[in-house]
Amino acid sequence: MTHKQLTILFTGMVPVPGTLALARERLPGVRIVSIVDDSLLDDVIGAGRLTQDVTRRVCQYALAAEDGGADLILSQCSSVGEAIDVARGLVRTPILKIDEPMAEEAVRRGPRIVVAATLPTTLAPTCRLIARCAAEAGRAIEITQVLAEGAFDVLKAGDQARHNAMVLDALRPHRDAADVIVLAQGSMAVLQPELEGWGVPALTSPRMGMERVAERLGAL
């Protein structure tokens, strides 16, 4: 994969270090370029939804990534996934959403899928992505949405332990009614080992997404 370039689109600062560390680990010899605009997620949260303005800016960054020589573009943020659907129609460079492999695996492991998030602006589009994957696979699923309200702000303030406890408390009532738990945000991946201890498979997007990136770059 030498001489290939991956450009990652970030909408916030929280996932940058972990995602870049994973990319360096999994993609030796690949040039990693980051485009970071931490106002994008703030604007989505402020509006309570993906806006036309944010969609336009995401598309502009995808165009900039292509102009900058990307062989593959990775969108790291689930909250702007539907803006990526628009951007895919504007660029020739393939774009991968980091949560697509996770959504596909959740459908395979269903049918009872519990989706957890700390932001409503991530929860809704993740559930829609999973539903779309299920429809494409011809599978009937049941999605339960779990919002750990306030946990994202706690994490941004630097309290990882309290964030983790809030997410686990929100999930605990649903542990016996899940075939699989989906952690909708990469910032929640740290909880995977503890959730696996519950005896329920827990899926996170960063490593699964980066594995798909490696496959796609290797095929180019």
Solvent accessible surface area in square Angstrom, and as a share of the most:
residue,aa,sasa,rsa
1,M,77,0.34
2,T,86,0.50
3,H,169,0.76
4,K,43,0.18
5,Q,13,0.06
6,L,0,0.00
7,T,1,0.00
8,I,0,0.00
9,L,13,0.06
10,F,2,0.01
11,T,6,0.03
12,G,10,0.09
13,M,112,0.50
14,V,58,0.33
15,P,28,0.18
16,V,19,0.11
17,P,92,0.58
18,G,50,0.48
19,T,4,0.02
20,L,34,0.17
21,A,52,0.40
22,L,17,0.08
23,A,0,0.00
24,R,155,0.57
25,E,107,0.48
26,R,79,0.29
27,L,3,0.01
28,P,93,0.59
29,G,52,0.50
30,V,15,0.08
31,R,155,0.57
32,I,47,0.24
33,V,42,0.24
34,S,46,0.30
35,I,36,0.18
36,V,58,0.33
37,D,24,0.12
38,D,70,0.36
39,S,42,0.27
40,L,4,0.02
41,L,21,0.11
42,D,72,0.37
43,D,59,0.30
44,V,1,0.00
45,I,65,0.33
46,G,70,0.68
47,A,48,0.37
48,G,52,0.50
49,R,151,0.55
50,L,45,0.22
51,T,24,0.14
52,Q,150,0.67
53,D,77,0.40
54,V,1,0.00
55,T,24,0.14
56,R,145,0.53
57,R,48,0.18
58,V,4,0.02
59,C,10,0.06
60,Q,93,0.41
61,Y,64,0.24
62,A,0,0.00
63,L,68,0.34
64,A,51,0.40
65,A,3,0.02
66,E,28,0.12
67,D,126,0.65
68,G,48,0.46
69,G,45,0.43
70,A,10,0.08
71,D,50,0.26
72,L,1,0.00
73,I,0,0.00
74,L,0,0.00
75,S,3,0.02
76,Q,13,0.06
77,C,16,0.09
78,S,13,0.08
79,S,4,0.03
80,V,2,0.01
81,G,7,0.07
82,E,60,0.27
83,A,0,0.00
84,I,0,0.00
85,D,51,0.26
86,V,77,0.44
87,A,0,0.00
88,R,84,0.31
89,G,69,0.67
90,L,97,0.48
91,V,16,0.09
92,R,213,0.78
93,T,16,0.09
94,P,45,0.28
95,I,6,0.03
96,L,3,0.02
97,K,10,0.04
98,I,2,0.01
99,D,6,0.03
100,E,18,0.08
101,P,6,0.04
102,M,1,0.00
103,A,1,0.00
104,E,56,0.25
105,E,31,0.14
106,A,0,0.00
107,V,5,0.03
108,R,136,0.50
109,R,105,0.38
110,G,18,0.17
111,P,75,0.47
112,R,95,0.35
113,I,1,0.01
114,V,1,0.01
115,V,0,0.00
116,A,1,0.01
117,A,0,0.00
118,T,4,0.02
119,L,14,0.07
120,P,78,0.49
121,T,12,0.07
122,T,3,0.02
123,L,13,0.06
124,A,39,0.30
125,P,15,0.10
126,T,1,0.01
127,C,9,0.06
128,R,128,0.47
129,L,15,0.07
130,I,0,0.00
131,A,47,0.36
132,R,99,0.36
133,C,15,0.09
134,A,3,0.03
135,A,79,0.61
136,E,133,0.60
137,A,64,0.50
138,G,69,0.67
139,R,120,0.44
140,A,94,0.73
141,I,43,0.22
142,E,107,0.48
143,I,49,0.25
144,T,43,0.25
145,Q,103,0.46
146,V,8,0.05
147,L,60,0.30
148,A,6,0.05
149,E,138,0.62
150,G,32,0.31
151,A,0,0.00
152,F,15,0.06
153,D,98,0.51
154,V,16,0.09
155,L,20,0.10
156,K,109,0.46
157,A,90,0.70
158,G,63,0.61
159,D,62,0.32
160,Q,74,0.33
161,A,76,0.59
162,R,136,0.50
163,H,0,0.00
164,N,28,0.15
165,A,49,0.38
166,M,48,0.21
167,V,1,0.00
168,L,13,0.06
169,D,86,0.44
170,A,26,0.21
171,L,0,0.00
172,R,102,0.37
173,P,106,0.67
174,H,56,0.25
175,R,80,0.29
176,D,128,0.66
177,A,54,0.42
178,A,9,0.07
179,D,41,0.21
180,V,0,0.00
181,I,1,0.01
182,V,0,0.00
183,L,0,0.00
184,A,0,0.00
185,Q,18,0.08
186,G,20,0.19
187,S,24,0.15
188,M,0,0.00
189,A,29,0.23
190,V,83,0.48
191,L,4,0.02
192,Q,57,0.25
193,P,99,0.62
194,E,94,0.42
195,L,0,0.00
196,E,81,0.36
197,G,66,0.64
198,W,39,0.14
199,G,68,0.65
200,V,13,0.08
201,P,39,0.24
202,A,1,0.00
203,L,11,0.05
204,T,9,0.05
205,S,2,0.01
206,P,19,0.12
207,R,120,0.44
208,M,53,0.24
209,G,0,0.00
210,M,1,0.00
211,E,59,0.26
212,R,60,0.22
213,V,0,0.00
214,A,8,0.06
215,E,110,0.49
216,R,88,0.32
217,L,0,0.00
218,G,50,0.48
219,A,88,0.68
220,L,108,0.54
